[in-house]
């Protein structure tokens, strides 16, 4: 259709009542807010999933570390005790497991750091709402 051609089956936009215009604005605003809430929920769900994965790994590392600490420490302490004495062998075993715990904590922390900030796309699009309400589009 060209600019000069008009459809006769549509009402003239200048004849719309204020109530109709306000109704359209309310509907559009409601739709926009619902979409923003849905986006925020999706982003938060994604962030929570990353946090759960990191937390689960840290928890698993703690349990495995505890069991390994108990059994291997006793075996290593006893074996080294014959070479350097039980006191020194206990110190060596303790330092070894402290290093293992540090590595596990560092890898779990790195996993949690890879988590995205809370709802970044929602924050970006929510910043556009005031301009959209004023009639300025930012695309």
C-alpha positions as CSV (number, residue, x, y, z in Angstrom):
1,X,0.0,0.0,0.0
2,X,1.2,3.5,-0.7
3,X,0.9,6.4,1.6
4,X,-2.0,7.8,-0.2
5,X,-4.0,4.6,-0.2
6,X,-6.0,4.0,3.0
7,X,-8.2,1.2,4.1
8,X,-11.8,2.1,4.5
9,X,-12.6,-0.8,6.8
10,X,-10.4,0.6,9.6
11,X,-11.6,3.4,11.9
12,X,-9.9,6.8,11.6
13,X,-7.2,6.8,14.3
14,X,-8.0,10.4,15.2
15,X,-11.5,9.3,16.2
16,X,-10.4,7.0,19.0
17,X,-11.6,7.9,22.5
18,X,-9.2,8.7,25.3
19,X,-10.5,5.6,27.1
20,X,-9.5,3.4,24.1
21,X,-6.0,5.0,23.9
22,X,-5.5,4.5,27.7
23,X,-6.7,1.0,27.4
24,X,-4.2,0.2,24.7
25,X,-1.4,1.9,26.8
26,X,-2.4,-0.2,29.9
27,X,-2.5,-3.4,27.9
28,X,0.9,-2.6,26.3
29,X,2.5,-1.7,29.7
30,X,1.1,-4.8,31.3
31,X,2.5,-7.0,28.5
32,X,5.9,-5.3,28.8
33,X,6.0,-5.8,32.6
34,X,5.0,-9.4,32.3
35,X,7.7,-10.0,29.7
36,X,10.3,-8.3,32.0
37,X,9.3,-10.5,34.9
38,X,9.5,-13.6,32.7
39,X,13.0,-12.6,31.6
40,X,14.1,-12.0,35.1
41,X,12.8,-15.4,36.2
42,X,14.6,-17.1,33.4
43,X,17.9,-15.3,34.2
44,X,17.6,-16.0,37.9
45,X,16.9,-19.7,37.2
46,X,20.1,-19.9,35.1
47,X,22.2,-18.2,37.8
48,X,20.7,-20.5,40.5
49,X,21.6,-23.5,38.4
50,X,25.2,-22.4,38.2
51,X,25.3,-21.8,41.9
52,X,23.8,-25.2,42.6
53,X,26.4,-26.9,40.4
54,X,29.3,-25.1,42.1
55,X,27.9,-25.8,45.5
56,X,27.3,-29.4,44.8
57,X,30.9,-29.8,43.6
58,X,32.2,-28.1,46.7
59,X,30.1,-30.3,48.9
60,X,31.2,-33.4,47.1
61,X,34.8,-32.3,47.4
62,X,34.4,-31.8,51.1
63,X,33.0,-35.3,51.7
64,X,35.6,-37.0,49.4
65,X,38.3,-34.9,51.0
66,X,37.2,-35.9,54.5
67,X,37.2,-39.7,53.7
68,X,40.5,-39.5,51.9
69,X,42.0,-37.5,54.7
70,X,41.1,-40.0,57.3
71,X,42.2,-43.2,55.6
72,X,45.1,-42.0,53.6
73,X,46.4,-39.9,56.4
74,X,46.6,-42.8,58.7
75,X,48.3,-45.0,56.2
76,X,50.8,-42.3,55.2
77,X,51.5,-41.2,58.8
78,X,52.3,-44.7,59.8
79,X,54.5,-45.3,56.7
80,X,56.4,-42.1,57.2
81,X,56.7,-42.7,60.9
82,X,59.1,-45.5,60.3
83,X,61.4,-43.1,58.4
84,X,61.3,-39.7,60.2
85,X,59.4,-40.4,63.4
86,X,55.6,-40.2,64.1
87,X,55.6,-36.5,65.0
88,X,57.2,-35.3,61.9
89,X,55.2,-37.7,59.7
90,X,52.0,-36.3,61.2
91,X,53.1,-32.8,60.2
92,X,53.9,-33.8,56.7
93,X,50.6,-35.5,56.2
94,X,48.7,-32.5,57.6
95,X,50.4,-30.1,55.2
96,X,49.7,-32.4,52.3
97,X,46.0,-32.5,53.0
98,X,45.9,-28.7,53.6
99,X,47.3,-28.2,50.0
100,X,44.6,-30.6,48.6
101,X,41.9,-28.7,50.4
102,X,43.2,-25.4,49.0
103,X,43.1,-26.7,45.5
104,X,39.6,-28.0,45.9
105,X,38.4,-24.7,47.3
106,X,40.0,-22.8,44.5
107,X,38.4,-24.8,41.8
108,X,35.0,-24.6,43.5
109,X,35.3,-20.8,43.9
110,X,36.3,-20.5,40.2
111,X,33.1,-22.4,39.2
112,X,31.0,-20.0,41.3
113,X,32.8,-17.0,39.8
114,X,31.8,-18.1,36.3
115,X,28.2,-17.5,37.3
116,X,26.6,-14.6,35.5
117,X,25.4,-11.5,37.4
118,X,21.8,-11.6,38.4
119,X,19.5,-11.0,35.5
120,X,21.8,-8.9,33.2
121,X,19.5,-8.8,30.2
122,X,16.6,-7.8,32.4
123,X,18.6,-4.9,33.9
124,X,19.5,-3.8,30.3
125,X,15.9,-4.0,29.0
126,X,14.4,-2.5,32.1
127,X,16.6,0.6,31.5
128,X,14.8,1.1,28.2
129,X,11.3,1.2,29.7
130,X,11.3,4.9,30.6
131,X,12.3,5.8,27.1
132,X,9.7,3.5,25.6
133,X,7.0,5.1,27.8
134,X,8.1,8.5,26.4
135,X,7.8,7.2,22.9
136,X,11.6,6.9,22.2
137,X,12.6,3.6,20.8
138,X,16.2,2.3,21.4
139,X,16.8,-0.4,18.9
